[in-house]
Amino acid sequence: MTAGLEGTRGATYGPAPTWFYQLALAFTSDLRWVALAKTMLLSGLTGLAVFLLARRVAGLAPALGAFAFLSPYLWFYSRDLWDNSFAVPFSAMLLAAYVELLASGRVRWLAAAALFGTLSFLTHFMTAPLLGAVALHFVVSHRRRLARSARFAASAALIAVACIAVSLPYLSSLSASSLANLLWSPSPRSLLFALDGFRVFTLVGFDYVIGPWGTGVAGAVLRALSLLSYAVGIYGVVLMNRGLRAAEDLPSDGEPERREAAGNGAPTSVRRELTRVLALALVLFVVVANGKRLAEHPHYYNGVWMVFFTFWWAGMSDLVSRAWARRLFLGQALLMVGFLVGLVGWLHVNRGTRSLHYGPTLANQMAVARELDRVGAVDAPPSSAPHPRAFPQAIRVLRRLNVRAGGGAAEVDPAGPSYEIGYADPDGTTGEIVVRAVADGEGEEGSGSTGAGGTGRASGAGGAGRAGSGDPTVERRARSAVGGASTTGLAIPSPPR
């Protein structure tokens, strides 16, 4: 596997996420376990990145780093079976490993940064702003050390060769793809989008994922309270950039320097160099957002979310010593916890959503796939529910995995009844889908009749993610070795890229 899914911009994305799914499928055909493993991996790497930054960067309160896990967006992306979401931990570890290099000067951290930089590149192009900022900062800040130390230069060269070798098959596949040109095309909407990354740590815009929620006064109040993250983040930007004017800087050769008694004991110059990297990454993100006219989809922040979070983290770490700020933060934190707990409960009771970017739960979709195999329905029957209709490849993959797991499948009987997939409660709001027998003369939009043996109600209250959700106008395919067959990839339906 040398490449992953194809995006709406003509680019073929990297194979790293597909490698994970192929490895996971070598152990199980149950996607709930795959989703659980992915959640643990992404959460673990994200937590490690937060820990490393807290111990090396002056003025970042370690306990406040846990606020990242209260983001509803990061919660969602840690659980979906998709490719873009791997950019969340890979980009975070890239930044954390590079900060370790700045603080210690050890080659092993250069290797770690290169590893996660390569994985980021082999995941999604929206990691390019942070990856480019780190690479450029490394060359400039370490140029004298590279020239003076043959051992360090040789180590850096070997690491670079290894990263290029791993990426070469993917780079070759890129040469055949129709990549759209990245042109500077100023757009006020794209500029605002590029600077709006603090929304990841609020409840603002989460309707994008789960559909309309809290449409009354209570919802408006909850969203308003969560806006505190914007104020704190902007304050953090101002605060960290003040440090750039400090007289003492990291030596231009990148050697580790004496530590100062500031905050957690990390050198204050590391904080200043980190600020330079964050500022450069933000500038590059603005360029990319304008060049590609990005203006809507929150997953575009997955490669640079740590930039915005670090600014927020610095701001809140400074403010938390004030009683009024502590009270506001605790109120917001409790609000975010309450929202996540309520969201999880509601999704399980509601069997998912009818929104475009979430849909039925994974367990529900797997149950529908088993029922379709049991009754011998055609590969992907018609659907009055939008998700199976827009993304029939998801049902196909789930059915193949069911057979691979020993579930068996009945033969399709041309003279037998026809089936469709629809909502369990067509007039309700639940996301649960079921299989129905369709009476003669009824179209896809009909409610269907349920004869004996012809109806299979999908069971399974809660999945560990989503088998697919996305833009119905785009069908992306990845080739994945599942049971020896070439199938549509696990991350099949994706939001626009």
FENQUIDA-V796382 format. One record per backbone hydrogen bond with DSSP energy under -0.5 kcal/mol. CO is the residue of the C=O (numbers start at 1). NH is the residue of the N-H. E is the energy in kcal/mol with one decimal. If there is no record, write none. Layout:
[[CO/NH/E] [CO/NH/E]]
//
This chain:
[[5/13/-3.3] [7/10/-1.2] [9/180/-1.2] [10/178/-0.5] [11/7/-3.1] [11/13/-0.6] [13/4/-3.8] [15/19/-2.3] [16/20/-1.7] [17/21/-2.1] [18/22/-2.8] [19/23/-2.3] [20/24/-2.8] [21/25/-2.5] [22/26/-0.7] [23/26/-0.8] [24/27/-1.6] [24/28/-1.6] [29/31/-0.8] [30/33/-1.1] [30/34/-1.4] [31/35/-2.8] [32/36/-2.0] [33/37/-2.7] [34/38/-2.4] [35/39/-2.5] [36/40/-2.4] [37/41/-2.4] [38/42/-2.9] [39/43/-2.5] [40/44/-2.4] [41/45/-2.4] [42/46/-2.1] [43/47/-2.6] [44/48/-2.2] [45/49/-2.3] [46/50/-2.2] [47/51/-2.3] [48/52/-2.5] [49/53/-2.2] [50/54/-2.2] [51/55/-1.8] [52/56/-1.0] [53/57/-2.3] [56/58/-0.6] [57/60/-1.3] [59/61/-0.7] [61/64/-0.9] [61/65/-0.7] [62/65/-1.3] [63/66/-1.3] [64/67/-1.8] [65/68/-1.5] [66/69/-1.6] [67/70/-1.9] [68/71/-1.3] [71/75/-2.1] [72/76/-2.1] [73/77/-2.7] [74/78/-1.5] [76/79/-1.4] [76/80/-0.9] [80/82/-1.3] [83/86/-1.9] [84/87/-2.1] [85/88/-1.4] [85/89/-0.5] [86/90/-1.8] [87/91/-2.0] [88/92/-1.3] [89/93/-2.7] [90/94/-2.0] [91/95/-2.0] [92/96/-2.4] [93/97/-2.8] [94/98/-1.9] [95/99/-2.1] [96/100/-1.9] [97/101/-1.8] [98/102/-2.3] [99/103/-2.1] [100/104/-2.5] [101/105/-2.5] [106/109/-1.0] [106/110/-0.9] [107/111/-2.5] [108/112/-2.0] [109/113/-2.5] [110/114/-2.4] [111/115/-2.5] [112/116/-2.4] [113/117/-2.1] [114/118/-2.5] [115/119/-2.4] [116/120/-2.0] [117/121/-2.3] [118/122/-2.4] [120/123/-1.5] [120/124/-2.0] [122/16/-2.0] [124/127/-1.5] [125/128/-2.1] [127/131/-2.5] [128/132/-3.3] [129/133/-2.0] [130/134/-2.5] [131/135/-2.3] [132/136/-2.5] [133/137/-2.3] [134/138/-2.4] [135/139/-2.2] [136/140/-2.2] [137/141/-2.9] [138/142/-2.0] [140/143/-0.8] [142/146/-2.7] [143/147/-1.7] [144/148/-2.1] [145/149/-2.9] [148/150/-0.7] [149/153/-2.5] [150/154/-2.6] [151/155/-2.3] [152/156/-2.7] [153/157/-2.3] [154/158/-2.5] [155/159/-2.4] [156/160/-2.3] [157/161/-2.5] [158/162/-2.4] [159/163/-2.3] [160/164/-2.4] [161/165/-2.5] [162/166/-2.1] [163/167/-1.8] [164/168/-1.3] [165/169/-0.5] [167/171/-2.8] [168/172/-2.5] [169/173/-1.7] [170/174/-1.8] [171/175/-1.2] [173/176/-0.9] [174/177/-1.3] [177/179/-1.4] [181/183/-0.9] [183/185/-0.8] [187/191/-2.6] [188/192/-2.4] [189/193/-2.1] [190/194/-2.5] [191/195/-1.4] [193/196/-1.4] [196/199/-1.9] [197/200/-1.6] [198/201/-1.8] [199/202/-1.9] [200/73/-0.6] [203/206/-1.4] [205/208/-2.0] [206/209/-1.3] [206/210/-1.9] [207/211/-2.3] [208/357/-0.5] [216/220/-1.7] [217/221/-2.4] [218/222/-2.4] [219/223/-2.4] [220/224/-2.2] [221/225/-2.5] [222/226/-1.8] [223/227/-0.7] [224/227/-0.9] [225/228/-1.3] [226/229/-1.6] [227/230/-1.4] [227/231/-1.1] [228/232/-2.5] [229/233/-2.5] [230/234/-2.6] [231/235/-2.1] [232/236/-2.3] [233/237/-2.0] [234/238/-2.0] [235/239/-2.6] [236/240/-2.7] [237/241/-2.0] [238/242/-1.2] [239/243/-0.8] [240/243/-0.6] [241/244/-0.8] [242/245/-1.6] [243/246/-1.5] [251/254/-2.2] [252/144/-0.6] [260/262/-2.2] [262/265/-1.8] [267/270/-1.0] [267/271/-0.9] [268/272/-1.5] [269/273/-2.6] [270/274/-2.6] [271/275/-2.1] [272/276/-1.7] [273/277/-2.0] [274/278/-2.7] [275/279/-2.7] [276/280/-2.4] [277/281/-2.6] [278/282/-2.3] [279/283/-2.1] [280/284/-2.5] [281/285/-2.2] [282/286/-2.1] [283/287/-2.0] [284/288/-2.6] [285/289/-3.0] [286/290/-2.2] [287/291/-2.9] [288/292/-2.3] [289/294/-2.6] [290/293/-0.5] [291/183/-0.8] [297/300/-1.6] [298/301/-1.9] [299/302/-1.4] [301/304/-1.5] [301/305/-1.2] [304/307/-1.3] [304/308/-1.1] [305/309/-2.6] [306/310/-2.3] [307/311/-1.5] [308/312/-2.3] [309/313/-3.3] [310/314/-2.5] [311/315/-2.2] [312/316/-2.9] [313/317/-2.3] [314/318/-1.4] [315/319/-2.0] [316/320/-2.4] [318/321/-0.6] [319/322/-2.5] [322/326/-2.3] [323/327/-2.3] [324/328/-2.1] [325/329/-2.7] [326/330/-2.8] [327/331/-2.2] [328/332/-2.5] [329/333/-3.2] [330/334/-2.5] [331/335/-1.9] [332/336/-2.6] [333/337/-2.5] [334/338/-2.7] [335/339/-2.4] [336/340/-2.5] [337/341/-2.7] [338/342/-2.6] [339/343/-2.7] [340/344/-2.7] [341/345/-2.2] [342/346/-2.7] [343/347/-2.7] [344/348/-1.8] [345/349/-2.3] [346/350/-3.0] [347/352/-2.5] [350/431/-2.5] [350/432/-0.6] [351/361/-0.8] [355/358/-0.9] [356/470/-1.0] [359/353/-2.0] [361/365/-2.2] [362/366/-2.5] [363/367/-2.1] [364/368/-2.1] [365/369/-2.1] [366/370/-2.2] [367/371/-2.2] [368/372/-2.4] [369/373/-1.9] [370/374/-2.2] [371/375/-2.3] [372/376/-0.8] [372/377/-2.2] [373/410/-3.1] [376/413/-0.5] [378/381/-0.6] [382/421/-2.2] [385/389/-1.3] [386/390/-2.8] [387/391/-2.7] [391/394/-1.5] [391/395/-0.7] [392/396/-1.9] [393/397/-2.3] [394/398/-2.3] [395/399/-2.3] [396/400/-2.1] [397/401/-2.4] [398/402/-1.8] [399/403/-2.1] [400/404/-2.4] [401/405/-1.7] [402/407/-2.7] [403/406/-1.8] [412/414/-0.7] [413/416/-1.8] [418/438/-2.9] [419/382/-0.5] [420/436/-2.9] [421/384/-2.4] [421/385/-1.0] [422/434/-3.1] [423/426/-0.5] [425/428/-2.0] [432/424/-2.3] [434/422/-2.2] [435/456/-1.5] [436/420/-2.5] [437/439/-0.5] [437/449/-1.1] [438/418/-0.7] [439/442/-2.0] [443/446/-1.4] [449/451/-0.7] [451/454/-2.1] [451/455/-0.6] [455/457/-0.5] [456/435/-1.8] [465/362/-1.2] [466/81/-1.4] [470/472/-0.6] [471/474/-1.9] [474/476/-0.6] [478/480/-0.6] [478/489/-0.6] [480/482/-1.2] [480/487/-1.5] [481/483/-0.6] [482/485/-2.0] [485/482/-2.0] [485/487/-0.8] [487/480/-1.2] [489/492/-1.2] [492/476/-0.6] [492/494/-0.6] [493/469/-1.4] [494/471/-1.7]]
//
